[in-house]
Amino acid sequence: MENLSTLVNHQIRLAARPNGLPTRDDWSFTTAPVSEPEEGGILVKTLSLSLDPAMRGWMNEGKSYIAPVEIGEVMRAGGIGVVLVSKNSSFNVGDHVTGAPGVQHYWPVGDKQVARGDVSKIDLRVGTIEQWLNVLGMPGMTGYFGLMDVGQPKAGETVVVSGAAGAVGQTVGQLAKIKGCRTVGIAGGAEKCAWVVNELGFDACIDYKAGDLKAALKQQCPKGVDIYFDNVGGDILDAVLTRIARGARIIICGAISQYNNTGAVKGPANYLSLLVNRARMEGIVVFDYAPRFHIAIAEMAGYLKDGRMKSREDIAVGLEHFPETLLRLFRGENFGKLILQVAKD
Ligand SMILES: NC(=O)c1ccc[n+]([C@@H]2O[C@H](COP(=O)([O-])OP(=O)(O)OC[C@H]3O[C@@H](n4cnc5c(N)ncnc54)[C@H](OP(=O)(O)O)[C@@H]3O)[C@@H](O)[C@H]2O)c1
């Protein structure tokens, strides 16, 4: 058993609500002692954190699908850890678990949190820690249920996904291919586009930074767009709206192009295309699908195993690098699912 009195919990807390892109001053760095969990609780050592665009939204005040992180609170973050001390018969020391440890080295999970299901075991024989944060984790679940439940793809249809080389995008595009769709990605830069086509097997990928997006969409989607999985919002959503087919489904998953706006969010000017094409646009929140995650995990683990699906992660190391690493998402500097490794197993 670990001598807890020798351990220090390094934490990163929200110090201020950012205006635009977060800066170093929006964070504070604190330490806390590590203590024994209460009866029914467990103590988890954080191994890897999921860095997500949604974190930017959690830093804002106001109503959303989840409460904001309060000033002075440890920054919320999903992640994976290993059980260091267990006072709960459902968990053994050494179990790998997933949940929301926050940006800190040690995560005390109380009995009520355990009972609520805030922490669950993962099986590293099914996928690596990185895959459990990517295709088998929150982004993969988002891609799966957004595409399958809302998009309802049919073989032969054309699926377009933005943020194609990112965490959610890579799952959506590969799944759409597996379901027999023509699959077109949108990503920033030739390198990301080449990977999406050559490694993931998309039919095409449009580099939105390279030129005329509308013309490229017309060329790559000659029969129109049946499903658009939108990860970015803004101008790209507007451009795709001009190319949708009759009965199209648009999944509003996220709008990363708008998250750091200091003014109003840019809405889609071309929304009347929904009317003309009898199309619909629907938002999703991944947590709503939690009761069915196990089904998607089983299916995607099968694809990973038989090679029909690949996963790419972009791994930074060191809890103290959280502030600048998070910004990579908003600059398009991550290539694949962005993960912050904070400790080794
Ligand atoms: N609704 C839900 O439940 C749910 C759950 C998870 C994620 N999401 C959303 O899904 C989206 C993707 O998340 P992710 O975790 O998979 O992130 P990601 O795609 O791995 O990383 C973000 C990527 O967004 C692109 N990007 C950044 N700024 C952009 C801009 N101004 N215009 C166009 N693209 C931009 C960059 O790629 P390029 O280099 O290609 O520009 C960047 O690499 C986000 O909007 C996120 O909020 C929603």
Ligand as a Chemical Component Dictionary entry (heavy atoms), coordinates in Angstrom:
data_LIG
# 
_chem_comp.id                   LIG 
_chem_comp.type                 NON-POLYMER 
_chem_comp.pdbx_formal_charge   0 
_chem_comp.three_letter_code    LIG 
# 
loop_
_chem_comp_atom.comp_id 
_chem_comp_atom.atom_id 
_chem_comp_atom.alt_atom_id 
_chem_comp_atom.type_symbol 
_chem_comp_atom.charge 
_chem_comp_atom.model_Cartn_x 
_chem_comp_atom.model_Cartn_y 
_chem_comp_atom.model_Cartn_z 
_chem_comp_atom.pdbx_ordinal 
LIG N1  N1  N 0  -22.134 17.327 -28.712 1  
LIG C1  C1  C 0  -21.340 16.548 -28.015 2  
LIG O1  O1  O 0  -21.768 15.787 -27.148 3  
LIG C2  C2  C 0  -19.876 16.601 -28.300 4  
LIG C3  C3  C 0  -18.982 15.673 -27.745 5  
LIG C4  C4  C 0  -17.642 15.739 -28.105 6  
LIG C5  C5  C 0  -17.201 16.738 -28.964 7  
LIG N2  N2  N 1  -18.096 17.626 -29.447 8  
LIG C6  C6  C 0  -17.682 18.676 -30.396 9  
LIG O2  O2  O 0  -17.151 18.022 -31.524 10 
LIG C7  C7  C 0  -16.201 18.867 -32.145 11 
LIG C8  C8  C 0  -14.898 18.109 -32.363 12 
LIG O3  O3  O 0  -14.349 17.755 -31.112 13 
LIG P1  P1  P 0  -13.031 16.847 -31.042 14 
LIG O4  O4  O 0  -12.835 16.492 -29.624 15 
LIG O5  O5  O -1 -13.141 15.778 -32.049 16 
LIG O6  O6  O 0  -11.898 17.893 -31.459 17 
LIG P2  P2  P 0  -10.790 17.682 -32.588 18 
LIG O7  O7  O 0  -11.508 17.655 -33.904 19 
LIG O8  O8  O 0  -9.934  16.540 -32.223 20 
LIG O9  O9  O 0  -9.916  18.984 -32.460 21 
LIG C9  C9  C 0  -10.394 20.221 -32.828 22 
LIG C10 C10 C 0  -10.148 20.512 -34.318 23 
LIG O10 O10 O 0  -11.056 21.514 -34.732 24 
LIG C11 C11 C 0  -10.540 22.162 -35.874 25 
LIG N3  N3  N 0  -10.722 23.601 -35.763 26 
LIG C12 C12 C 0  -10.254 24.427 -34.800 27 
LIG N4  N4  N 0  -10.616 25.703 -35.054 28 
LIG C13 C13 C 0  -11.327 25.675 -36.219 29 
LIG C14 C14 C 0  -11.965 26.657 -37.008 30 
LIG N5  N5  N 0  -11.953 27.957 -36.653 31 
LIG N6  N6  N 0  -12.602 26.284 -38.131 32 
LIG C15 C15 C 0  -12.625 24.984 -38.498 33 
LIG N7  N7  N 0  -12.038 23.991 -37.793 34 
LIG C16 C16 C 0  -11.397 24.339 -36.665 35 
LIG C17 C17 C 0  -9.052  21.830 -35.945 36 
LIG O11 O11 O 0  -8.861  20.934 -37.025 37 
LIG P3  P3  P 0  -8.393  21.464 -38.474 38 
LIG O12 O12 O 0  -6.898  21.502 -38.426 39 
LIG O13 O13 O 0  -8.956  20.453 -39.389 40 
LIG O14 O14 O 0  -8.981  22.841 -38.637 41 
LIG C18 C18 C 0  -8.796  21.131 -34.624 42 
LIG O15 O15 O 0  -7.775  20.183 -34.731 43 
LIG C19 C19 C 0  -16.052 20.093 -31.247 44 
LIG O16 O16 O 0  -16.860 21.122 -31.738 45 
LIG C20 C20 C 0  -16.580 19.595 -29.917 46 
LIG O17 O17 O 0  -17.071 20.635 -29.111 47 
LIG C21 C21 C 0  -19.413 17.593 -29.132 48 
# 
loop_
_chem_comp_bond.comp_id 
_chem_comp_bond.atom_id_1 
_chem_comp_bond.atom_id_2 
_chem_comp_bond.value_order 
_chem_comp_bond.pdbx_ordinal 
LIG N1  C1  SING 1  
LIG C1  O1  DOUB 2  
LIG C1  C2  SING 3  
LIG C2  C3  SING 4  
LIG C2  C21 DOUB 5  
LIG C3  C4  DOUB 6  
LIG C4  C5  SING 7  
LIG C5  N2  DOUB 8  
LIG N2  C6  SING 9  
LIG N2  C21 SING 10 
LIG C6  O2  SING 11 
LIG C6  C20 SING 12 
LIG O2  C7  SING 13 
LIG C7  C8  SING 14 
LIG C7  C19 SING 15 
LIG C8  O3  SING 16 
LIG O3  P1  SING 17 
LIG P1  O4  DOUB 18 
LIG P1  O5  SING 19 
LIG P1  O6  SING 20 
LIG O6  P2  SING 21 
LIG P2  O7  DOUB 22 
LIG P2  O8  SING 23 
LIG P2  O9  SING 24 
LIG O9  C9  SING 25 
LIG C9  C10 SING 26 
LIG C10 O10 SING 27 
LIG C10 C18 SING 28 
LIG O10 C11 SING 29 
LIG C11 N3  SING 30 
LIG C11 C17 SING 31 
LIG N3  C12 SING 32 
LIG N3  C16 SING 33 
LIG C12 N4  DOUB 34 
LIG N4  C13 SING 35 
LIG C13 C14 SING 36 
LIG C13 C16 DOUB 37 
LIG C14 N5  SING 38 
LIG C14 N6  DOUB 39 
LIG N6  C15 SING 40 
LIG C15 N7  DOUB 41 
LIG N7  C16 SING 42 
LIG C17 O11 SING 43 
LIG C17 C18 SING 44 
LIG O11 P3  SING 45 
LIG P3  O12 DOUB 46 
LIG P3  O13 SING 47 
LIG P3  O14 SING 48 
LIG C18 O15 SING 49 
LIG C19 O16 SING 50 
LIG C19 C20 SING 51 
LIG C20 O17 SING 52 
# 
